[in-house]
Amino acid sequence: MSESAKTAGVASFITTEDPPMDLFRINPGVPCDYALEQISTLLGCVKKLLHAGIVDGDGDMLCAAYYLSEFAKAIIDDVEVGRMRSRGALKA
């Protein structure tokens, strides 16, 4: 991956439908390598929460896993846009 690849700041997560809006957005300019490290950590937490939530029947843990997975997906989407931009495939 290019060292110059940075997050684009276009992906969002936790959206509402009425009115349509995003509660959170990924910040632009974060090095993609660092963002990917954070995704790995988040997905490790999601895995543990899902296992514990299923075994213990704890809906709160399952809900937390849902939100963390949505957060991780937004980071992945934003990293991909940043990588495409650094290759010149997308305009800023």
ABEGO torsion letter per residue (X at the ends): XBAABBBAGABBBGBBAOBBBBABBBBBGBBAAAAAAAAAAAAAAAAAAAAAAAAAGBAAAAAAAAAAAAAAAAAAAAAAAAAAAAAGABBX
